[in-house]
């Protein structure tokens, strides 16, 4: 069986992507959660554990019969090829190319949104979101691009997901949905509706439920709170 190494569900947006993809697609896997800590060698238990399977020392990592794949996009590609019947990418070649393009854009972009609105499943931070929106032009620019991207895809492929049916793209943007929701960032109704649909997916709900059960507090992942 596949084994997926992840970090804390409350904070680890990159772990969330392949986990939700596997869960929503009904692909069985074993989860190994390694709690975030300081990441400072040699005292970091996280680093010691992850370095056993990934020379970069980061999550997520997928292990299949001893073969390790790290990086969320590489994991998505590996799983899509291993389970072609799950149709994780759109069937149409142009739609598939566009889906890969937007996933790659998420993978390498939107740094302002990620930095100023870190993922935190359990926290509701609308006041923080209002200040970030007022003061951070980069966040406004990132959200503008996301709104334009999602609106165009939903219109072109006739929803409810970005490419009609659930795909890798929806798993990749699931953490963004929580950033928009939990920081109450202002977006049009069509985007709010998409966020609700993503949050209602069984695979996403399962992640959220387990994140809320962690009841953990990792201080360096909490720039806007001093306690739970």
C-alpha positions, 0 to 999 in steps of 0.5 A: 500500500502507498504510504504518505508522509505529511505534517500537521493537518492544521498547517501543512498546505502542501501535505493537504494537496496529495492527501485530499487527492488520494482520499477524494479519488478513493485510492487507499493509502497509509498515512504517517503524520510527522509533527512539525517542530523547530526543524533545527538539526540535530534536535528536530525529530521531524527532520530525522524522520523525514530525512529517512525517506526524502533527502530534502527533509520536507513533506509530503513524501509518497512511498510506494514499495520502498520508492519515494516520491517527494514534491506534491506535483510529482506525487500527483503525476505519479498517482495519476499514472499509477491509477489511470482509471481514477481520471485525476487529470482532465481527459481532453488534451488541452484541458489537461495541459491547462490543468497542469499549467494552473497547478504549476502556477500554484506550485511556484506562485502566489507567494504573498498570499501564502506568506501573509495568510498562512494556512490554519484550518481551525483559526478564523482570522477575518480581522487579520484578513482585513488588515492584510487586504488593506496593507499588502498589495501582493495579496490583492494581486494574488487574489485578483489572479486567482479570481480571474483564473477560477472564474474563467475555468468554471465558465469554460468547463461548466463546473462544479469543479475547475475542470468540470469534475474533481481533478488534481487542480481542485486538490491543489487549490483546496488550501487556497480555499481555506485561506480565502474563507478563514481570512474572509478575503473579499471575492465575488459570489462565484468564487465563494460558491466554489470555495463552499463546494470544495470545502464540502468534498468528502476528502476535504471534510475528512482532512478538516475534521482530522485537523480540528482533532489535532488540538496542537499549537505550533508557535512558528506557524501562528504569526497572528496568535499566541495560543489556541 
